[in-house]
Amino acid sequence: MDNKAIRNRVFDERAKIDGTIDKQTGELICDYDVTWLPFGRYVASCEGGYFVTFWSKILY
């Protein structure tokens, strides 16, 4: 998976839960940034971050 696909997957699964999207207005508060790390990628937002393994499992 490329960075955009990983960003979209994390966004779809976690955005409403972690505060990336405002619950009252539905507006995007901040976006995700994907960074390569050993053995996977780190997806960070202003509310926190997630490690995504090479087999695309999101670790919370």
A tleap script that builds the chain and sets N, CA, C and O, in Angstrom:
source leaprc.protein.ff14SB
mol = sequence {
  NMET ASP ASN LYS ALA ILE ARG ASN ARG VAL
  PHE ASP GLU ARG ALA LYS ILE ASP GLY THR
  ILE ASP LYS GLN THR GLY GLU LEU ILE CYS
  ASP TYR ASP VAL THR TRP LEU PRO PHE GLY
  ARG TYR VAL ALA SER CYS GLU GLY GLY TYR
  PHE VAL THR PHE TRP SER LYS ILE LEU CTYR
}
set mol.1.N position { 0.843 -1.186 0.000 }
set mol.1.CA position { 0.000 0.000 0.000 }
set mol.1.C position { 0.885 1.245 0.000 }
set mol.1.O position { 1.937 1.272 0.638 }
set mol.2.N position { 0.456 2.246 -0.704 }
set mol.2.CA position { 1.204 3.493 -0.709 }
set mol.2.C position { 0.711 4.396 0.430 }
set mol.2.O position { -0.254 4.069 1.121 }
set mol.3.N position { 1.384 5.529 0.611 }
set mol.3.CA position { 1.053 6.433 1.721 }
set mol.3.C position { -0.380 6.934 1.659 }
set mol.3.O position { -1.047 7.027 2.689 }
set mol.4.N position { -0.861 7.258 0.463 }
set mol.4.CA position { -2.227 7.775 0.329 }
set mol.4.C position { -3.258 6.715 0.708 }
set mol.4.O position { -4.252 7.024 1.366 }
set mol.5.N position { -3.031 5.480 0.303 }
set mol.5.CA position { -3.957 4.396 0.645 }
set mol.5.C position { -3.972 4.144 2.147 }
set mol.5.O position { -5.032 3.900 2.724 }
set mol.6.N position { -2.812 4.200 2.782 }
set mol.6.CA position { -2.749 4.018 4.237 }
set mol.6.C position { -3.441 5.167 4.938 }
set mol.6.O position { -4.190 4.948 5.889 }
set mol.7.N position { -3.206 6.387 4.487 }
set mol.7.CA position { -3.860 7.558 5.078 }
set mol.7.C position { -5.377 7.434 4.964 }
set mol.7.O position { -6.099 7.704 5.924 }
set mol.8.N position { -5.855 7.030 3.802 }
set mol.8.CA position { -7.297 6.889 3.595 }
set mol.8.C position { -7.898 5.802 4.479 }
set mol.8.O position { -9.000 5.964 5.004 }
set mol.9.N position { -7.181 4.700 4.643 }
set mol.9.CA position { -7.694 3.614 5.485 }
set mol.9.C position { -7.782 4.041 6.946 }
set mol.9.O position { -8.792 3.792 7.604 }
set mol.10.N position { -6.731 4.685 7.459 }
set mol.10.CA position { -6.756 5.164 8.844 }
set mol.10.C position { -7.833 6.229 9.001 }
set mol.10.O position { -8.546 6.240 10.005 }
set mol.11.N position { -7.959 7.111 8.039 }
set mol.11.CA position { -8.986 8.150 8.088 }
set mol.11.C position { -10.382 7.537 8.159 }
set mol.11.O position { -11.203 7.947 8.979 }
set mol.12.N position { -10.646 6.563 7.307 }
set mol.12.CA position { -11.967 5.923 7.287 }
set mol.12.C position { -12.284 5.215 8.596 }
set mol.12.O position { -13.422 5.249 9.065 }
set mol.13.N position { -11.273 4.570 9.187 }
set mol.13.CA position { -11.505 3.785 10.399 }
set mol.13.C position { -11.477 4.611 11.679 }
set mol.13.O position { -12.196 4.292 12.626 }
set mol.14.N position { -10.664 5.669 11.731 }
set mol.14.CA position { -10.403 6.322 13.010 }
set mol.14.C position { -10.793 7.795 13.117 }
set mol.14.O position { -10.829 8.321 14.229 }
set mol.15.N position { -11.081 8.472 12.030 }
set mol.15.CA position { -11.261 9.931 12.057 }
set mol.15.C position { -12.383 10.388 12.980 }
set mol.15.O position { -12.218 11.373 13.701 }
set mol.16.N position { -13.504 9.704 12.975 }
set mol.16.CA position { -14.612 10.120 13.834 }
set mol.16.C position { -14.367 9.753 15.290 }
set mol.16.O position { -14.938 10.368 16.191 }
set mol.17.N position { -13.528 8.761 15.524 }
set mol.17.CA position { -13.258 8.291 16.881 }
set mol.17.C position { -12.210 9.154 17.575 }
set mol.17.O position { -12.380 9.506 18.743 }
set mol.18.N position { -11.128 9.499 16.877 }
set mol.18.CA position { -10.004 10.168 17.536 }
set mol.18.C position { -10.064 11.691 17.512 }
set mol.18.O position { -9.122 12.333 17.977 }
set mol.19.N position { -11.112 12.286 16.999 }
set mol.19.CA position { -11.247 13.737 17.029 }
set mol.19.C position { -10.694 14.457 15.821 }
set mol.19.O position { -10.624 15.686 15.828 }
set mol.20.N position { -10.299 13.743 14.790 }
set mol.20.CA position { -9.807 14.377 13.575 }
set mol.20.C position { -10.935 15.100 12.848 }
set mol.20.O position { -10.702 16.107 12.180 }
set mol.21.N position { -12.151 14.589 12.978 }
set mol.21.CA position { -13.338 15.239 12.423 }
set mol.21.C position { -14.190 15.738 13.584 }
set mol.21.O position { -14.443 15.008 14.542 }
set mol.22.N position { -14.631 16.994 13.486 }
set mol.22.CA position { -15.499 17.577 14.512 }
set mol.22.C position { -16.829 16.827 14.538 }
set mol.22.O position { -17.482 16.680 13.504 }
set mol.23.N position { -17.228 16.357 15.712 }
set mol.23.CA position { -18.448 15.554 15.823 }
set mol.23.C position { -19.711 16.369 15.593 }
set mol.23.O position { -20.725 15.815 15.168 }
set mol.24.N position { -19.677 17.661 15.861 }
set mol.24.CA position { -20.870 18.489 15.699 }
set mol.24.C position { -21.041 18.997 14.273 }
set mol.24.O position { -22.149 18.976 13.737 }
set mol.25.N position { -19.955 19.453 13.656 }
set mol.25.CA position { -20.054 20.050 12.324 }
set mol.25.C position { -19.634 19.107 11.199 }
set mol.25.O position { -20.012 19.320 10.047 }
set mol.26.N position { -18.859 18.070 11.514 }
set mol.26.CA position { -18.368 17.159 10.489 }
set mol.26.C position { -17.184 17.698 9.712 }
set mol.26.O position { -16.786 17.108 8.707 }
set mol.27.N position { -16.606 18.820 10.162 }
set mol.27.CA position { -15.463 19.421 9.479 }
set mol.27.C position { -14.165 18.729 9.881 }
set mol.27.O position { -14.027 18.233 11.000 }
set mol.28.N position { -13.224 18.705 8.950 }
set mol.28.CA position { -11.901 18.152 9.202 }
set mol.28.C position { -11.110 19.139 10.053 }
set mol.28.O position { -10.911 20.285 9.647 }
set mol.29.N position { -10.660 18.709 11.221 }
set mol.29.CA position { -9.891 19.577 12.117 }
set mol.29.C position { -8.418 19.554 11.722 }
set mol.29.O position { -7.792 20.606 11.594 }
set mol.30.N position { -7.871 18.379 11.531 }
set mol.30.CA position { -6.487 18.243 11.071 }
set mol.30.C position { -6.380 16.966 10.247 }
set mol.30.O position { -7.246 16.096 10.334 }
set mol.31.N position { -5.338 16.853 9.459 }
set mol.31.CA position { -5.197 15.713 8.562 }
set mol.31.C position { -4.086 14.794 9.057 }
set mol.31.O position { -3.326 15.151 9.957 }
set mol.32.N position { -4.002 13.633 8.472 }
set mol.32.CA position { -2.985 12.647 8.822 }
set mol.32.C position { -1.745 12.833 7.958 }
set mol.32.O position { -1.827 13.261 6.807 }
set mol.33.N position { -0.586 12.499 8.543 }
set mol.33.CA position { 0.689 12.530 7.837 }
set mol.33.C position { 1.332 11.157 8.005 }
set mol.33.O position { 1.426 10.653 9.124 }
set mol.34.N position { 1.773 10.550 6.911 }
set mol.34.CA position { 2.348 9.204 6.947 }
set mol.34.C position { 3.866 9.304 6.860 }
set mol.34.O position { 4.402 9.989 5.989 }
set mol.35.N position { 4.562 8.607 7.778 }
set mol.35.CA position { 6.016 8.597 7.831 }
set mol.35.C position { 6.511 7.155 7.832 }
set mol.35.O position { 5.962 6.306 8.535 }
set mol.36.N position { 7.551 6.880 7.042 }
set mol.36.CA position { 8.143 5.544 7.020 }
set mol.36.C position { 8.956 5.326 8.283 }
set mol.36.O position { 9.711 6.202 8.704 }
set mol.37.N position { 8.799 4.150 8.887 }
set mol.37.CA position { 9.593 3.716 10.036 }
set mol.37.C position { 10.066 2.287 9.768 }
set mol.37.O position { 9.546 1.617 8.876 }
set mol.38.N position { 11.051 1.821 10.538 }
set mol.38.CA position { 11.421 0.411 10.392 }
set mol.38.C position { 10.215 -0.491 10.682 }
set mol.38.O position { 9.519 -0.302 11.680 }
set mol.39.N position { 9.984 -1.435 9.836 }
set mol.39.CA position { 8.918 -2.436 9.977 }
set mol.39.C position { 7.515 -1.878 9.816 }
set mol.39.O position { 6.561 -2.517 10.259 }
set mol.40.N position { 7.348 -0.713 9.203 }
set mol.40.CA position { 6.007 -0.190 8.960 }
set mol.40.C position { 6.002 1.307 8.745 }
set mol.40.O position { 6.998 1.898 8.327 }
set mol.41.N position { 4.861 1.910 9.037 }
set mol.41.CA position { 4.695 3.356 8.879 }
set mol.41.C position { 3.972 3.918 10.088 }
set mol.41.O position { 3.185 3.229 10.737 }
set mol.42.N position { 4.249 5.178 10.378 }
set mol.42.CA position { 3.585 5.874 11.474 }
set mol.42.C position { 2.659 6.917 10.864 }
set mol.42.O position { 3.088 7.746 10.062 }
set mol.43.N position { 1.389 6.872 11.247 }
set mol.43.CA position { 0.391 7.814 10.752 }
set mol.43.C position { 0.055 8.746 11.907 }
set mol.43.O position { -0.495 8.312 12.919 }
set mol.44.N position { 0.388 10.032 11.757 }
set mol.44.CA position { 0.203 10.995 12.841 }
set mol.44.C position { -0.825 12.047 12.471 }
set mol.44.O position { -0.939 12.458 11.317 }
set mol.45.N position { -1.573 12.473 13.484 }
set mol.45.CA position { -2.481 13.610 13.350 }
set mol.45.C position { -2.268 14.487 14.570 }
set mol.45.O position { -1.433 14.178 15.420 }
set mol.46.N position { -3.008 15.571 14.662 }
set mol.46.CA position { -2.858 16.452 15.815 }
set mol.46.C position { -3.403 15.808 17.088 }
set mol.46.O position { -3.091 16.266 18.188 }
set mol.47.N position { -4.205 14.761 16.960 }
set mol.47.CA position { -4.813 14.092 18.112 }
set mol.47.C position { -4.064 12.843 18.553 }
set mol.47.O position { -4.391 12.280 19.598 }
set mol.48.N position { -3.084 12.395 17.804 }
set mol.48.CA position { -2.356 11.184 18.167 }
set mol.48.C position { -1.756 10.532 16.950 }
set mol.48.O position { -1.622 11.156 15.898 }
set mol.49.N position { -1.391 9.258 17.096 }
set mol.49.CA position { -0.793 8.563 15.973 }
set mol.49.C position { -1.018 7.072 16.051 }
set mol.49.O position { -1.410 6.534 17.086 }
set mol.50.N position { -0.759 6.411 14.928 }
set mol.50.CA position { -0.972 4.974 14.805 }
set mol.50.C position { 0.192 4.369 14.040 }
set mol.50.O position { 0.711 4.975 13.103 }
set mol.51.N position { 0.601 3.168 14.444 }
set mol.51.CA position { 1.604 2.421 13.711 }
set mol.51.C position { 0.880 1.458 12.784 }
set mol.51.O position { -0.025 0.742 13.213 }
set mol.52.N position { 1.273 1.438 11.516 }
set mol.52.CA position { 0.681 0.537 10.533 }
set mol.52.C position { 1.775 -0.422 10.076 }
set mol.52.O position { 2.811 0.007 9.567 }
set mol.53.N position { 1.542 -1.718 10.259 }
set mol.53.CA position { 2.529 -2.723 9.886 }
set mol.53.C position { 2.589 -2.881 8.366 }
set mol.53.O position { 1.754 -2.339 7.642 }
set mol.54.N position { 3.589 -3.634 7.894 }
set mol.54.CA position { 3.719 -3.872 6.457 }
set mol.54.C position { 2.556 -4.677 5.902 }
set mol.54.O position { 2.266 -4.590 4.709 }
set mol.55.N position { 1.886 -5.455 6.737 }
set mol.55.CA position { 0.723 -6.218 6.268 }
set mol.55.C position { -0.569 -5.449 6.518 }
set mol.55.O position { -1.650 -6.038 6.510 }
set mol.56.N position { -0.467 -4.139 6.741 }
set mol.56.CA position { -1.578 -3.178 6.809 }
set mol.56.C position { -2.458 -3.305 8.047 }
set mol.56.O position { -3.629 -2.930 8.004 }
set mol.57.N position { -1.925 -3.820 9.136 }
set mol.57.CA position { -2.673 -3.861 10.392 }
set mol.57.C position { -2.409 -2.565 11.142 }
set mol.57.O position { -1.257 -2.171 11.328 }
set mol.58.N position { -3.475 -1.904 11.572 }
set mol.58.CA position { -3.350 -0.654 12.311 }
set mol.58.C position { -3.271 -0.977 13.796 }
set mol.58.O position { -4.182 -1.586 14.355 }
set mol.59.N position { -2.176 -0.566 14.432 }
set mol.59.CA position { -1.999 -0.770 15.868 }
set mol.59.C position { -2.336 0.526 16.574 }
set mol.59.O position { -1.793 1.581 16.245 }
set mol.60.N position { -3.226 0.447 17.539 }
set mol.60.CA position { -3.721 1.642 18.221 }
set mol.60.C position { -2.893 1.989 19.416 }
set mol.60.O position { -3.179 2.972 20.101 }
savepdb mol mol.pdb
quit
